[in-house]
Amino acid sequence: MAKSTDPAHHLALTAARVVEETRGSDIVVLDLRKLTDVFDYFVIASGSSRRQMHAMADEVKHTVRRELADEPRGVQGYDDSHWIVMDYGDVVVHLFDAESRAYWDLENLWADASRVAIPAAGVTAG
């Protein structure tokens, strides 16, 4: 697959890959560029426990730092672990427990956003 020229797209797919590798579930990448100027992509996923959500958030942070030399501008919800938000500027990673994901229902709130295909495991994201 050709390397993406859009850094935000590449970051979103990198985060999605890492979440998948750390056993996150129901992973969705939304392209919000036609809907808002505030951010370009949401990465949304569920974790089954506080420990798993911490592992996902920690690994996203480490991998994005190592592979893309980027740092989150802010991280919220890490201590409570019901909804961890990692703000990378153009990309926002949302990690939910099942109850919080159903309650906030971001996929429905942003239903007009395009869904981005996530490459299969083992395939290099573009």
SVG drawing of the C-alpha trace seen along z (x, -y; Angstrom):
<svg xmlns="http://www.w3.org/2000/svg" viewBox="-27 -25 38 35">
<polyline fill="none" stroke="black" stroke-width="0.4" points="0.0,0.0 1.3,-3.4 2.4,-5.7 -0.3,-8.4 0.7,-12.0 -1.8,-13.0 -0.1,-12.9 -3.4,-13.0 -4.7,-10.0 -1.5,-8.1 -1.6,-8.9 -5.3,-7.8 -4.5,-4.4 -1.4,-4.0 -3.5,-4.5 -6.2,-2.1 -3.5,0.5 -2.1,0.2 -5.5,0.4 -6.2,3.6 -2.8,5.0 -3.7,4.4 -7.0,6.2 -9.3,3.2 -12.7,4.0 -15.2,2.3 -12.5,0.0 -13.9,-2.8 -12.0,-5.6 -14.2,-8.5 -13.1,-11.1 -14.5,-14.4 -12.8,-16.7 -16.0,-17.6 -17.9,-18.2 -15.7,-20.3 -12.5,-22.4 -11.6,-21.4 -10.2,-18.0 -9.8,-15.6 -10.2,-12.1 -11.7,-10.3 -10.4,-6.9 -13.0,-5.2 -12.6,-1.8 -13.7,0.2 -11.7,1.8 -12.9,4.5 -11.3,3.3 -9.4,0.4 -6.2,2.3 -6.7,2.9 -7.7,-0.7 -4.5,-1.8 -2.5,0.6 -4.2,-0.7 -3.6,-4.4 0.0,-3.8 0.9,-1.8 -0.8,-4.4 1.3,-7.1 4.5,-5.2 4.0,-4.0 3.0,-7.4 6.0,-8.9 8.4,-6.3 7.0,-6.0 5.6,-9.5 7.5,-11.7 4.2,-13.1 2.9,-13.7 -0.7,-14.1 -1.6,-17.7 -3.6,-16.3 -5.0,-13.1 -8.2,-13.1 -10.0,-10.4 -7.0,-8.1 -7.5,-7.9 -11.2,-7.1 -10.8,-4.8 -14.4,-5.0 -13.5,-7.3 -9.9,-8.1 -9.4,-10.9 -6.1,-11.4 -5.9,-14.7 -3.3,-14.7 -4.7,-17.9 -6.1,-16.7 -6.7,-13.3 -8.6,-12.4 -8.4,-8.9 -11.4,-7.9 -11.1,-4.7 -14.3,-3.7 -15.6,-1.1 -18.8,0.5 -21.3,-1.6 -19.7,-4.9 -19.4,-4.1 -23.1,-3.3 -24.0,-6.4 -22.0,-8.9 -22.6,-7.1 -20.1,-9.2 -20.7,-7.1 -24.3,-8.2 -23.5,-11.8 -21.1,-12.0 -23.2,-9.7 -22.5,-12.0 -18.8,-11.3 -17.2,-8.8 -15.8,-5.6 -12.2,-5.0 -11.2,-1.4 -8.7,0.0 -6.0,2.2 -6.1,5.8 -3.6,6.9 -0.1,7.4 -0.7,4.9 1.3,1.7 -1.1,-1.4 -0.6,-4.0"/>
</svg>
